[in-house]
């Protein structure tokens, strides 16, 4: 993106738009992972054991991008 032409997005706006979805992805991915392992509930799930960590990883990556400083 051409920052001279379009301007840079303020930090508070990036945090407001990016941090809540990142936290939701981490929470849902963690829940699905614990659910698949049988920690929550009594059944295990092969599907959630694959998808849960991936979703949580996307949440961590999004949170990292939102929280890192731009130089």
mmCIF file as Biopython writes it, N, C-alpha, C and O atoms, coordinates in Angstrom:
data_model
#
loop_
_atom_site.group_PDB
_atom_site.id
_atom_site.type_symbol
_atom_site.label_atom_id
_atom_site.label_alt_id
_atom_site.label_comp_id
_atom_site.label_asym_id
_atom_site.label_entity_id
_atom_site.label_seq_id
_atom_site.pdbx_PDB_ins_code
_atom_site.Cartn_x
_atom_site.Cartn_y
_atom_site.Cartn_z
_atom_site.occupancy
_atom_site.B_iso_or_equiv
_atom_site.auth_seq_id
_atom_site.auth_asym_id
_atom_site.pdbx_PDB_model_num
ATOM 1   N N  . UNK A ? 1  ? 0.842   -1.174  0.000  1.0 0.0 1  A 1 
ATOM 2   C CA . UNK A ? 1  ? 0.000   0.000   0.000  1.0 0.0 1  A 1 
ATOM 3   C C  . UNK A ? 1  ? 0.890   1.242   0.000  1.0 0.0 1  A 1 
ATOM 4   O O  . UNK A ? 1  ? 1.905   1.288   0.696  1.0 0.0 1  A 1 
ATOM 5   N N  . UNK A ? 2  ? 0.513   2.220   -0.764 1.0 0.0 2  A 1 
ATOM 6   C CA . UNK A ? 2  ? 1.252   3.471   -0.861 1.0 0.0 2  A 1 
ATOM 7   C C  . UNK A ? 2  ? 0.829   4.379   0.294  1.0 0.0 2  A 1 
ATOM 8   O O  . UNK A ? 2  ? -0.225  5.012   0.231  1.0 0.0 2  A 1 
ATOM 9   N N  . UNK A ? 3  ? 1.656   4.446   1.361  1.0 0.0 3  A 1 
ATOM 10  C CA . UNK A ? 3  ? 1.284   5.204   2.552  1.0 0.0 3  A 1 
ATOM 11  C C  . UNK A ? 3  ? 1.266   6.707   2.306  1.0 0.0 3  A 1 
ATOM 12  O O  . UNK A ? 3  ? 0.526   7.435   2.968  1.0 0.0 3  A 1 
ATOM 13  N N  . UNK A ? 4  ? 2.072   7.174   1.361  1.0 0.0 4  A 1 
ATOM 14  C CA . UNK A ? 4  ? 2.044   8.603   1.059  1.0 0.0 4  A 1 
ATOM 15  C C  . UNK A ? 4  ? 0.712   9.001   0.430  1.0 0.0 4  A 1 
ATOM 16  O O  . UNK A ? 4  ? 0.227   10.113  0.641  1.0 0.0 4  A 1 
ATOM 17  N N  . UNK A ? 5  ? 0.136   8.108   -0.326 1.0 0.0 5  A 1 
ATOM 18  C CA . UNK A ? 5  ? -1.116  8.422   -0.999 1.0 0.0 5  A 1 
ATOM 19  C C  . UNK A ? 5  ? -2.331  8.163   -0.122 1.0 0.0 5  A 1 
ATOM 20  O O  . UNK A ? 5  ? -3.242  8.989   -0.063 1.0 0.0 5  A 1 
ATOM 21  N N  . UNK A ? 6  ? -2.350  7.033   0.554  1.0 0.0 6  A 1 
ATOM 22  C CA . UNK A ? 6  ? -3.529  6.634   1.315  1.0 0.0 6  A 1 
ATOM 23  C C  . UNK A ? 6  ? -3.411  6.907   2.813  1.0 0.0 6  A 1 
ATOM 24  O O  . UNK A ? 6  ? -4.428  6.937   3.507  1.0 0.0 6  A 1 
ATOM 25  N N  . UNK A ? 7  ? -2.230  7.101   3.313  1.0 0.0 7  A 1 
ATOM 26  C CA . UNK A ? 7  ? -2.037  7.316   4.746  1.0 0.0 7  A 1 
ATOM 27  C C  . UNK A ? 7  ? -1.951  6.000   5.486  1.0 0.0 7  A 1 
ATOM 28  O O  . UNK A ? 7  ? -2.402  4.964   4.997  1.0 0.0 7  A 1 
ATOM 29  N N  . UNK A ? 8  ? -1.369  6.052   6.661  1.0 0.0 8  A 1 
ATOM 30  C CA . UNK A ? 8  ? -1.237  4.851   7.482  1.0 0.0 8  A 1 
ATOM 31  C C  . UNK A ? 8  ? -2.435  4.744   8.418  1.0 0.0 8  A 1 
ATOM 32  O O  . UNK A ? 8  ? -2.947  5.747   8.915  1.0 0.0 8  A 1 
ATOM 33  N N  . UNK A ? 9  ? -2.865  3.521   8.644  1.0 0.0 9  A 1 
ATOM 34  C CA . UNK A ? 9  ? -3.983  3.289   9.556  1.0 0.0 9  A 1 
ATOM 35  C C  . UNK A ? 9  ? -3.498  3.491   10.995 1.0 0.0 9  A 1 
ATOM 36  O O  . UNK A ? 9  ? -2.450  2.960   11.363 1.0 0.0 9  A 1 
ATOM 37  N N  . UNK A ? 10 ? -4.238  4.248   11.817 1.0 0.0 10 A 1 
ATOM 38  C CA . UNK A ? 10 ? -3.817  4.470   13.209 1.0 0.0 10 A 1 
ATOM 39  C C  . UNK A ? 10 ? -3.742  3.160   13.992 1.0 0.0 10 A 1 
ATOM 40  O O  . UNK A ? 10 ? -4.460  2.204   13.699 1.0 0.0 10 A 1 
ATOM 41  N N  . UNK A ? 11 ? -2.859  3.135   14.995 1.0 0.0 11 A 1 
ATOM 42  C CA . UNK A ? 11 ? -2.646  1.919   15.794 1.0 0.0 11 A 1 
ATOM 43  C C  . UNK A ? 11 ? -3.908  1.494   16.522 1.0 0.0 11 A 1 
ATOM 44  O O  . UNK A ? 11 ? -4.215  0.303   16.577 1.0 0.0 11 A 1 
ATOM 45  N N  . UNK A ? 12 ? -4.646  2.442   17.082 1.0 0.0 12 A 1 
ATOM 46  C CA . UNK A ? 12 ? -5.862  2.072   17.828 1.0 0.0 12 A 1 
ATOM 47  C C  . UNK A ? 12 ? -6.885  1.420   16.897 1.0 0.0 12 A 1 
ATOM 48  O O  . UNK A ? 12 ? -7.636  0.541   17.320 1.0 0.0 12 A 1 
ATOM 49  N N  . UNK A ? 13 ? -6.918  1.842   15.646 1.0 0.0 13 A 1 
ATOM 50  C CA . UNK A ? 13 ? -7.867  1.266   14.708 1.0 0.0 13 A 1 
ATOM 51  C C  . UNK A ? 13 ? -7.469  -0.169  14.337 1.0 0.0 13 A 1 
ATOM 52  O O  . UNK A ? 13 ? -8.326  -1.042  14.202 1.0 0.0 13 A 1 
ATOM 53  N N  . UNK A ? 14 ? -6.169  -0.403  14.175 1.0 0.0 14 A 1 
ATOM 54  C CA . UNK A ? 14 ? -5.704  -1.768  13.912 1.0 0.0 14 A 1 
ATOM 55  C C  . UNK A ? 14 ? -6.014  -2.680  15.091 1.0 0.0 14 A 1 
ATOM 56  O O  . UNK A ? 14 ? -6.442  -3.819  14.905 1.0 0.0 14 A 1 
ATOM 57  N N  . UNK A ? 15 ? -5.795  -2.176  16.312 1.0 0.0 15 A 1 
ATOM 58  C CA . UNK A ? 15 ? -6.080  -2.980  17.497 1.0 0.0 15 A 1 
ATOM 59  C C  . UNK A ? 15 ? -7.569  -3.265  17.621 1.0 0.0 15 A 1 
ATOM 60  O O  . UNK A ? 15 ? -7.966  -4.382  17.955 1.0 0.0 15 A 1 
ATOM 61  N N  . UNK A ? 16 ? -8.386  -2.263  17.355 1.0 0.0 16 A 1 
ATOM 62  C CA . UNK A ? 16 ? -9.833  -2.411  17.477 1.0 0.0 16 A 1 
ATOM 63  C C  . UNK A ? 16 ? -10.382 -3.410  16.459 1.0 0.0 16 A 1 
ATOM 64  O O  . UNK A ? 16 ? -11.285 -4.186  16.774 1.0 0.0 16 A 1 
ATOM 65  N N  . UNK A ? 17 ? -9.839  -3.390  15.241 1.0 0.0 17 A 1 
ATOM 66  C CA . UNK A ? 17 ? -10.349 -4.269  14.192 1.0 0.0 17 A 1 
ATOM 67  C C  . UNK A ? 17 ? -9.697  -5.649  14.188 1.0 0.0 17 A 1 
ATOM 68  O O  . UNK A ? 17 ? -10.321 -6.614  13.746 1.0 0.0 17 A 1 
ATOM 69  N N  . UNK A ? 18 ? -8.466  -5.768  14.665 1.0 0.0 18 A 1 
ATOM 70  C CA . UNK A ? 18 ? -7.756  -7.030  14.554 1.0 0.0 18 A 1 
ATOM 71  C C  . UNK A ? 18 ? -7.678  -7.867  15.803 1.0 0.0 18 A 1 
ATOM 72  O O  . UNK A ? 18 ? -7.645  -9.095  15.721 1.0 0.0 18 A 1 
ATOM 73  N N  . UNK A ? 19 ? -7.646  -7.234  16.964 1.0 0.0 19 A 1 
ATOM 74  C CA . UNK A ? 19 ? -7.434  -7.993  18.192 1.0 0.0 19 A 1 
ATOM 75  C C  . UNK A ? 19 ? -8.645  -8.843  18.608 1.0 0.0 19 A 1 
ATOM 76  O O  . UNK A ? 19 ? -8.448  -9.994  18.997 1.0 0.0 19 A 1 
ATOM 77  N N  . UNK A ? 20 ? -9.883  -8.339  18.546 1.0 0.0 20 A 1 
ATOM 78  C CA . UNK A ? 20 ? -11.015 -9.214  18.913 1.0 0.0 20 A 1 
ATOM 79  C C  . UNK A ? 20 ? -11.139 -10.481 18.059 1.0 0.0 20 A 1 
ATOM 80  O O  . UNK A ? 20 ? -11.353 -11.559 18.614 1.0 0.0 20 A 1 
ATOM 81  N N  . UNK A ? 21 ? -11.012 -10.387 16.716 1.0 0.0 21 A 1 
ATOM 82  C CA . UNK A ? 21 ? -11.053 -11.646 15.950 1.0 0.0 21 A 1 
ATOM 83  C C  . UNK A ? 21 ? -9.901  -12.588 16.291 1.0 0.0 21 A 1 
ATOM 84  O O  . UNK A ? 21 ? -10.074 -13.807 16.277 1.0 0.0 21 A 1 
ATOM 85  N N  . UNK A ? 22 ? -8.734  -12.037 16.594 1.0 0.0 22 A 1 
ATOM 86  C CA . UNK A ? 22 ? -7.595  -12.882 16.965 1.0 0.0 22 A 1 
ATOM 87  C C  . UNK A ? 22 ? -7.889  -13.627 18.263 1.0 0.0 22 A 1 
ATOM 88  O O  . UNK A ? 22 ? -7.614  -14.821 18.373 1.0 0.0 22 A 1 
ATOM 89  N N  . UNK A ? 23 ? -8.442  -12.928 19.235 1.0 0.0 23 A 1 
ATOM 90  C CA . UNK A ? 23 ? -8.773  -13.572 20.510 1.0 0.0 23 A 1 
ATOM 91  C C  . UNK A ? 23 ? -9.866  -14.625 20.340 1.0 0.0 23 A 1 
ATOM 92  O O  . UNK A ? 23 ? -9.819  -15.676 20.980 1.0 0.0 23 A 1 
ATOM 93  N N  . UNK A ? 24 ? -10.848 -14.349 19.482 1.0 0.0 24 A 1 
ATOM 94  C CA . UNK A ? 24 ? -11.906 -15.333 19.229 1.0 0.0 24 A 1 
ATOM 95  C C  . UNK A ? 24 ? -11.332 -16.574 18.558 1.0 0.0 24 A 1 
ATOM 96  O O  . UNK A ? 24 ? -11.693 -17.694 18.919 1.0 0.0 24 A 1 
ATOM 97  N N  . UNK A ? 25 ? -10.446 -16.390 17.590 1.0 0.0 25 A 1 
ATOM 98  C CA . UNK A ? 25 ? -9.834  -17.542 16.913 1.0 0.0 25 A 1 
ATOM 99  C C  . UNK A ? 25 ? -9.016  -18.389 17.885 1.0 0.0 25 A 1 
ATOM 100 O O  . UNK A ? 25 ? -9.069  -19.618 17.831 1.0 0.0 25 A 1 
ATOM 101 N N  . UNK A ? 26 ? -8.263  -17.745 18.768 1.0 0.0 26 A 1 
ATOM 102 C CA . UNK A ? 26 ? -7.466  -18.494 19.747 1.0 0.0 26 A 1 
ATOM 103 C C  . UNK A ? 26 ? -8.385  -19.248 20.711 1.0 0.0 26 A 1 
ATOM 104 O O  . UNK A ? 26 ? -8.129  -20.407 21.037 1.0 0.0 26 A 1 
ATOM 105 N N  . UNK A ? 27 ? -9.450  -18.591 21.166 1.0 0.0 27 A 1 
ATOM 106 C CA . UNK A ? 27 ? -10.376 -19.232 22.109 1.0 0.0 27 A 1 
ATOM 107 C C  . UNK A ? 27 ? -11.107 -20.409 21.464 1.0 0.0 27 A 1 
ATOM 108 O O  . UNK A ? 27 ? -11.209 -21.479 22.064 1.0 0.0 27 A 1 
ATOM 109 N N  . UNK A ? 28 ? -11.611 -20.218 20.257 1.0 0.0 28 A 1 
ATOM 110 C CA . UNK A ? 28 ? -12.338 -21.294 19.573 1.0 0.0 28 A 1 
ATOM 111 C C  . UNK A ? 28 ? -11.390 -22.443 19.234 1.0 0.0 28 A 1 
ATOM 112 O O  . UNK A ? 28 ? -11.727 -23.610 19.431 1.0 0.0 28 A 1 
ATOM 113 N N  . UNK A ? 29 ? -10.209 -22.110 18.727 1.0 0.0 29 A 1 
ATOM 114 C CA . UNK A ? 29 ? -9.235  -23.164 18.419 1.0 0.0 29 A 1 
ATOM 115 C C  . UNK A ? 29 ? -8.802  -23.934 19.652 1.0 0.0 29 A 1 
ATOM 116 O O  . UNK A ? 29 ? -8.661  -25.156 19.606 1.0 0.0 29 A 1 
ATOM 117 N N  . UNK A ? 30 ? -8.590  -23.227 20.755 1.0 0.0 30 A 1 
ATOM 118 C CA . UNK A ? 30 ? -8.238  -23.905 22.000 1.0 0.0 30 A 1 
ATOM 119 C C  . UNK A ? 30 ? -9.364  -24.780 22.515 1.0 0.0 30 A 1 
ATOM 120 O O  . UNK A ? 30 ? -9.131  -25.892 22.988 1.0 0.0 30 A 1 
ATOM 121 N N  . UNK A ? 31 ? -10.585 -24.276 22.421 1.0 0.0 31 A 1 
ATOM 122 C CA . UNK A ? 31 ? -11.744 -25.062 22.859 1.0 0.0 31 A 1 
ATOM 123 C C  . UNK A ? 31 ? -11.889 -26.332 22.020 1.0 0.0 31 A 1 
ATOM 124 O O  . UNK A ? 31 ? -12.094 -27.421 22.555 1.0 0.0 31 A 1 
ATOM 125 N N  . UNK A ? 32 ? -11.779 -26.177 20.692 1.0 0.0 32 A 1 
ATOM 126 C CA . UNK A ? 32 ? -11.899 -27.347 19.823 1.0 0.0 32 A 1 
ATOM 127 C C  . UNK A ? 32 ? -10.781 -28.352 20.078 1.0 0.0 32 A 1 
ATOM 128 O O  . UNK A ? 32 ? -11.003 -29.561 20.009 1.0 0.0 32 A 1 
ATOM 129 N N  . UNK A ? 33 ? -9.592  -27.859 20.368 1.0 0.0 33 A 1 
ATOM 130 C CA . UNK A ? 33 ? -8.481  -28.765 20.650 1.0 0.0 33 A 1 
ATOM 131 C C  . UNK A ? 33 ? -8.731  -29.536 21.939 1.0 0.0 33 A 1 
ATOM 132 O O  . UNK A ? 33 ? -8.570  -30.756 21.976 1.0 0.0 33 A 1 
ATOM 133 N N  . UNK A ? 34 ? -9.122  -28.830 22.995 1.0 0.0 34 A 1 
ATOM 134 C CA . UNK A ? 34 ? -9.413  -29.518 24.262 1.0 0.0 34 A 1 
ATOM 135 C C  . UNK A ? 34 ? -10.599 -30.457 24.127 1.0 0.0 34 A 1 
ATOM 136 O O  . UNK A ? 34 ? -10.627 -31.520 24.746 1.0 0.0 34 A 1 
ATOM 137 N N  . UNK A ? 35 ? -11.576 -30.070 23.323 1.0 0.0 35 A 1 
ATOM 138 C CA . UNK A ? 35 ? -12.729 -30.935 23.077 1.0 0.0 35 A 1 
ATOM 139 C C  . UNK A ? 35 ? -12.302 -32.209 22.354 1.0 0.0 35 A 1 
ATOM 140 O O  . UNK A ? 35 ? -12.794 -33.295 22.661 1.0 0.0 35 A 1 
ATOM 141 N N  . UNK A ? 36 ? -11.393 -32.077 21.398 1.0 0.0 36 A 1 
ATOM 142 C CA . UNK A ? 36 ? -10.957 -33.251 20.640 1.0 0.0 36 A 1 
ATOM 143 C C  . UNK A ? 36 ? -10.109 -34.195 21.480 1.0 0.0 36 A 1 
ATOM 144 O O  . UNK A ? 36 ? -10.104 -35.402 21.236 1.0 0.0 36 A 1 
ATOM 145 N N  . UNK A ? 37 ? -9.401  -33.670 22.453 1.0 0.0 37 A 1 
ATOM 146 C CA . UNK A ? 37 ? -8.584  -34.508 23.322 1.0 0.0 37 A 1 
ATOM 147 C C  . UNK A ? 37 ? -9.401  -35.201 24.413 1.0 0.0 37 A 1 
ATOM 148 O O  . UNK A ? 37 ? -8.892  -36.087 25.099 1.0 0.0 37 A 1 
ATOM 149 N N  . UNK A ? 38 ? -10.638 -34.810 24.573 1.0 0.0 38 A 1 
ATOM 150 C CA . UNK A ? 38 ? -11.483 -35.396 25.608 1.0 0.0 38 A 1 
ATOM 151 C C  . UNK A ? 38 ? -11.367 -34.712 26.947 1.0 0.0 38 A 1 
ATOM 152 O O  . UNK A ? 38 ? -11.904 -35.212 27.936 1.0 0.0 38 A 1 
ATOM 153 N N  . UNK A ? 39 ? -10.669 -33.564 27.016 1.0 0.0 39 A 1 
ATOM 154 C CA . UNK A ? 39 ? -10.551 -32.821 28.272 1.0 0.0 39 A 1 
ATOM 155 C C  . UNK A ? 39 ? -11.898 -32.205 28.627 1.0 0.0 39 A 1 
ATOM 156 O O  . UNK A ? 39 ? -12.302 -32.210 29.790 1.0 0.0 39 A 1 
ATOM 157 N N  . UNK A ? 40 ? -12.589 -31.677 27.625 1.0 0.0 40 A 1 
ATOM 158 C CA . UNK A ? 40 ? -13.945 -31.145 27.794 1.0 0.0 40 A 1 
ATOM 159 C C  . UNK A ? 40 ? -14.884 -32.163 27.162 1.0 0.0 40 A 1 
ATOM 160 O O  . UNK A ? 40 ? -14.784 -32.440 25.967 1.0 0.0 40 A 1 
ATOM 161 N N  . UNK A ? 41 ? -15.783 -32.713 27.947 1.0 0.0 41 A 1 
ATOM 162 C CA . UNK A ? 41 ? -16.657 -33.764 27.429 1.0 0.0 41 A 1 
ATOM 163 C C  . UNK A ? 41 ? -15.966 -35.112 27.504 1.0 0.0 41 A 1 
ATOM 164 O O  . UNK A ? 41 ? -14.810 -35.214 27.916 1.0 0.0 41 A 1 
ATOM 165 N N  . UNK A ? 42 ? -16.687 -36.138 27.100 1.0 0.0 42 A 1 
ATOM 166 C CA . UNK A ? 42 ? -16.163 -37.502 27.226 1.0 0.0 42 A 1 
ATOM 167 C C  . UNK A ? 42 ? -15.773 -38.134 25.899 1.0 0.0 42 A 1 
ATOM 168 O O  . UNK A ? 42 ? -15.225 -39.236 25.879 1.0 0.0 42 A 1 
ATOM 169 N N  . UNK A ? 43 ? -16.050 -37.451 24.784 1.0 0.0 43 A 1 
ATOM 170 C CA . UNK A ? 43 ? -15.754 -38.040 23.488 1.0 0.0 43 A 1 
ATOM 171 C C  . UNK A ? 43 ? -14.555 -37.349 22.846 1.0 0.0 43 A 1 
ATOM 172 O O  . UNK A ? 43 ? -14.251 -36.193 23.141 1.0 0.0 43 A 1 
ATOM 173 N N  . UNK A ? 44 ? -13.896 -38.069 21.978 1.0 0.0 44 A 1 
ATOM 174 C CA . UNK A ? 44 ? -12.778 -37.503 21.228 1.0 0.0 44 A 1 
ATOM 175 C C  . UNK A ? 44 ? -13.206 -37.329 19.771 1.0 0.0 44 A 1 
ATOM 176 O O  . UNK A ? 44 ? -14.104 -38.019 19.290 1.0 0.0 44 A 1 
ATOM 177 N N  . UNK A ? 45 ? -12.558 -36.408 19.085 1.0 0.0 45 A 1 
ATOM 178 C CA . UNK A ? 45 ? -12.915 -36.121 17.701 1.0 0.0 45 A 1 
ATOM 179 C C  . UNK A ? 45 ? -11.644 -35.970 16.870 1.0 0.0 45 A 1 
ATOM 180 O O  . UNK A ? 45 ? -10.766 -35.176 17.205 1.0 0.0 45 A 1 
ATOM 181 N N  . UNK A ? 46 ? -11.554 -36.725 15.804 1.0 0.0 46 A 1 
ATOM 182 C CA . UNK A ? 46 ? -10.396 -36.647 14.919 1.0 0.0 46 A 1 
ATOM 183 C C  . UNK A ? 46 ? -10.404 -35.329 14.124 1.0 0.0 46 A 1 
ATOM 184 O O  . UNK A ? 46 ? -9.351  -34.741 13.878 1.0 0.0 46 A 1 
ATOM 185 N N  . UNK A ? 47 ? -11.586 -34.879 13.733 1.0 0.0 47 A 1 
ATOM 186 C CA . UNK A ? 47 ? -11.684 -33.650 12.940 1.0 0.0 47 A 1 
ATOM 187 C C  . UNK A ? 47 ? -11.245 -32.438 13.741 1.0 0.0 47 A 1 
ATOM 188 O O  . UNK A ? 47 ? -10.443 -31.634 13.264 1.0 0.0 47 A 1 
ATOM 189 N N  . UNK A ? 48 ? -11.764 -32.299 14.953 1.0 0.0 48 A 1 
ATOM 190 C CA . UNK A ? 48 ? -11.404 -31.138 15.777 1.0 0.0 48 A 1 
ATOM 191 C C  . UNK A ? 48 ? -9.939  -31.184 16.212 1.0 0.0 48 A 1 
ATOM 192 O O  . UNK A ? 48 ? -9.343  -30.140 16.479 1.0 0.0 48 A 1 
ATOM 193 N N  . UNK A ? 49 ? -9.354  -32.376 16.285 1.0 0.0 49 A 1 
ATOM 194 C CA . UNK A ? 49 ? -7.936  -32.449 16.668 1.0 0.0 49 A 1 
ATOM 195 C C  . UNK A ? 49 ? -7.026  -31.917 15.577 1.0 0.0 49 A 1 
ATOM 196 O O  . UNK A ? 49 ? -5.882  -31.557 15.852 1.0 0.0 49 A 1 
ATOM 197 N N  . UNK A ? 50 ? -7.508  -31.861 14.352 1.0 0.0 50 A 1 
ATOM 198 C CA . UNK A ? 50 ? -6.739  -31.278 13.251 1.0 0.0 50 A 1 
ATOM 199 C C  . UNK A ? 50 ? -7.076  -29.802 13.079 1.0 0.0 50 A 1 
ATOM 200 O O  . UNK A ? 50 ? -6.183  -28.971 12.918 1.0 0.0 50 A 1 
ATOM 201 N N  . UNK A ? 51 ? -8.357  -29.482 13.112 1.0 0.0 51 A 1 
ATOM 202 C CA . UNK A ? 51 ? -8.809  -28.109 12.824 1.0 0.0 51 A 1 
ATOM 203 C C  . UNK A ? 51 ? -8.541  -27.163 13.997 1.0 0.0 51 A 1 
ATOM 204 O O  . UNK A ? 51 ? -8.205  -25.999 13.776 1.0 0.0 51 A 1 
ATOM 205 N N  . UNK A ? 52 ? -8.678  -27.629 15.217 1.0 0.0 52 A 1 
ATOM 206 C CA . UNK A ? 52 ? -8.517  -26.774 16.394 1.0 0.0 52 A 1 
ATOM 207 C C  . UNK A ? 52 ? -7.174  -26.066 16.486 1.0 0.0 52 A 1 
ATOM 208 O O  . UNK A ? 52 ? -7.142  -24.845 16.639 1.0 0.0 52 A 1 
ATOM 209 N N  . UNK A ? 53 ? -6.063  -26.792 16.397 1.0 0.0 53 A 1 
ATOM 210 C CA . UNK A ? 53 ? -4.762  -26.116 16.451 1.0 0.0 53 A 1 
ATOM 211 C C  . UNK A ? 53 ? -4.510  -25.182 15.269 1.0 0.0 53 A 1 
ATOM 212 O O  . UNK A ? 53 ? -3.819  -24.174 15.414 1.0 0.0 53 A 1 
ATOM 213 N N  . UNK A ? 54 ? -5.064  -25.510 14.106 1.0 0.0 54 A 1 
ATOM 214 C CA . UNK A ? 54 ? -4.898  -24.632 12.942 1.0 0.0 54 A 1 
ATOM 215 C C  . UNK A ? 54 ? -5.617  -23.313 13.170 1.0 0.0 54 A 1 
ATOM 216 O O  . UNK A ? 54 ? -5.061  -22.250 12.893 1.0 0.0 54 A 1 
ATOM 217 N N  . UNK A ? 55 ? -6.844  -23.368 13.669 1.0 0.0 55 A 1 
ATOM 218 C CA . UNK A ? 55 ? -7.607  -22.153 13.940 1.0 0.0 55 A 1 
ATOM 219 C C  . UNK A ? 55 ? -6.917  -21.326 15.017 1.0 0.0 55 A 1 
ATOM 220 O O  . UNK A ? 55 ? -6.811  -20.106 14.891 1.0 0.0 55 A 1 
ATOM 221 N N  . UNK A ? 56 ? -6.449  -21.978 16.068 1.0 0.0 56 A 1 
ATOM 222 C CA . UNK A ? 56 ? -5.732  -21.253 17.125 1.0 0.0 56 A 1 
ATOM 223 C C  . UNK A ? 56 ? -4.449  -20.640 16.586 1.0 0.0 56 A 1 
ATOM 224 O O  . UNK A ? 56 ? -4.085  -19.534 16.987 1.0 0.0 56 A 1 
ATOM 225 N N  . UNK A ? 57 ? -3.764  -21.321 15.701 1.0 0.0 57 A 1 
ATOM 226 C CA . UNK A ? 57 ? -2.548  -20.787 15.096 1.0 0.0 57 A 1 
ATOM 227 C C  . UNK A ? 57 ? -2.815  -19.553 14.254 1.0 0.0 57 A 1 
ATOM 228 O O  . UNK A ? 57 ? -2.034  -18.602 14.280 1.0 0.0 57 A 1 
ATOM 229 N N  . UNK A ? 58 ? -3.916  -19.560 13.508 1.0 0.0 58 A 1 
ATOM 230 C CA . UNK A ? 58 ? -4.284  -18.366 12.751 1.0 0.0 58 A 1 
ATOM 231 C C  . UNK A ? 58 ? -4.587  -17.201 13.686 1.0 0.0 58 A 1 
ATOM 232 O O  . UNK A ? 58 ? -4.266  -16.056 13.371 1.0 0.0 58 A 1 
ATOM 233 N N  . UNK A ? 59 ? -5.203  -17.483 14.834 1.0 0.0 59 A 1 
ATOM 234 C CA . UNK A ? 59 ? -5.464  -16.430 15.805 1.0 0.0 59 A 1 
ATOM 235 C C  . UNK A ? 59 ? -4.192  -15.848 16.383 1.0 0.0 59 A 1 
ATOM 236 O O  . UNK A ? 59 ? -4.079  -14.634 16.553 1.0 0.0 59 A 1 
ATOM 237 N N  . UNK A ? 60 ? -3.234  -16.708 16.685 1.0 0.0 60 A 1 
ATOM 238 C CA . UNK A ? 60 ? -1.943  -16.240 17.200 1.0 0.0 60 A 1 
ATOM 239 C C  . UNK A ? 60 ? -1.222  -15.404 16.145 1.0 0.0 60 A 1 
ATOM 240 O O  . UNK A ? 60 ? -0.641  -14.365 16.460 1.0 0.0 60 A 1 
ATOM 241 N N  . UNK A ? 61 ? -1.260  -15.856 14.900 1.0 0.0 61 A 1 
ATOM 242 C CA . UNK A ? 61 ? -0.599  -15.112 13.819 1.0 0.0 61 A 1 
ATOM 243 C C  . UNK A ? 61 ? -1.251  -13.751 13.611 1.0 0.0 61 A 1 
ATOM 244 O O  . UNK A ? 61 ? -0.555  -12.750 13.437 1.0 0.0 61 A 1 
ATOM 245 N N  . UNK A ? 62 ? -2.573  -13.706 13.627 1.0 0.0 62 A 1 
ATOM 246 C CA . UNK A ? 62 ? -3.268  -12.430 13.473 1.0 0.0 62 A 1 
ATOM 247 C C  . UNK A ? 62 ? -2.955  -11.509 14.635 1.0 0.0 62 A 1 
ATOM 248 O O  . UNK A ? 62 ? -2.720  -10.318 14.428 1.0 0.0 62 A 1 
ATOM 249 N N  . UNK A ? 63 ? -2.945  -12.031 15.850 1.0 0.0 63 A 1 
ATOM 250 C CA . UNK A ? 63 ? -2.593  -11.214 17.013 1.0 0.0 63 A 1 
ATOM 251 C C  . UNK A ? 63 ? -1.182  -10.687 16.936 1.0 0.0 63 A 1 
ATOM 252 O O  . UNK A ? 63 ? -0.920  -9.549  17.326 1.0 0.0 63 A 1 
ATOM 253 N N  . UNK A ? 64 ? -0.262  -11.502 16.435 1.0 0.0 64 A 1 
ATOM 254 C CA . UNK A ? 64 ? 1.133   -11.062 16.292 1.0 0.0 64 A 1 
ATOM 255 C C  . UNK A ? 64 ? 1.228   -9.910  15.297 1.0 0.0 64 A 1 
ATOM 256 O O  . UNK A ? 64 ? 1.916   -8.922  15.554 1.0 0.0 64 A 1 
ATOM 257 N N  . UNK A ? 65 ? 0.551   -10.030 14.179 1.0 0.0 65 A 1 
ATOM 258 C CA . UNK A ? 65 ? 0.597   -8.987  13.155 1.0 0.0 65 A 1 
ATOM 259 C C  . UNK A ? 65 ? -0.027  -7.697  13.679 1.0 0.0 65 A 1 
ATOM 260 O O  . UNK A ? 65 ? 0.475   -6.607  13.402 1.0 0.0 65 A 1 
ATOM 261 N N  . UNK A ? 66 ? -1.105  -7.811  14.424 1.0 0.0 66 A 1 
ATOM 262 C CA . UNK A ? 66 ? -1.785  -6.618  14.939 1.0 0.0 66 A 1 
ATOM 263 C C  . UNK A ? 66 ? -0.945  -5.935  16.014 1.0 0.0 66 A 1 
ATOM 264 O O  . UNK A ? 66 ? -0.897  -4.706  16.065 1.0 0.0 66 A 1 
ATOM 265 N N  . UNK A ? 67 ? -0.292  -6.699  16.863 1.0 0.0 67 A 1 
ATOM 266 C CA . UNK A ? 67 ? 0.419   -6.115  17.997 1.0 0.0 67 A 1 
ATOM 267 C C  . UNK A ? 67 ? 1.828   -5.633  17.674 1.0 0.0 67 A 1 
ATOM 268 O O  . UNK A ? 67 ? 2.375   -4.812  18.410 1.0 0.0 67 A 1 
ATOM 269 N N  . UNK A ? 68 ? 2.425   -6.121  16.594 1.0 0.0 68 A 1 
ATOM 270 C CA . UNK A ? 68 ? 3.798   -5.688  16.318 1.0 0.0 68 A 1 
ATOM 271 C C  . UNK A ? 68 ? 3.820   -4.245  15.818 1.0 0.0 68 A 1 
ATOM 272 O O  . UNK A ? 68 ? 2.901   -3.782  15.142 1.0 0.0 68 A 1 
ATOM 273 N N  . UNK A ? 69 ? 4.880   -3.568  16.167 1.0 0.0 69 A 1 
ATOM 274 C CA . UNK A ? 69 ? 5.052   -2.164  15.782 1.0 0.0 69 A 1 
ATOM 275 C C  . UNK A ? 69 ? 5.486   -2.069  14.331 1.0 0.0 69 A 1 
ATOM 276 O O  . UNK A ? 69 ? 6.277   -2.881  13.850 1.0 0.0 69 A 1 
ATOM 277 N N  . UNK A ? 70 ? 4.979   -1.105  13.666 1.0 0.0 70 A 1 
ATOM 278 C CA . UNK A ? 70 ? 5.400   -0.826  12.289 1.0 0.0 70 A 1 
ATOM 279 C C  . UNK A ? 70 ? 6.434   0.287   12.313 1.0 0.0 70 A 1 
ATOM 280 O O  . UNK A ? 70 ? 6.248   1.303   12.983 1.0 0.0 70 A 1 
ATOM 281 N N  . UNK A ? 71 ? 7.505   0.096   11.594 1.0 0.0 71 A 1 
ATOM 282 C CA . UNK A ? 71 ? 8.583   1.058   11.617 1.0 0.0 71 A 1 
ATOM 283 C C  . UNK A ? 71 ? 8.494   2.074   10.592 1.0 0.0 71 A 1 
ATOM 284 O O  . UNK A ? 71 ? 9.357   2.949   10.512 1.0 0.0 71 A 1 
#
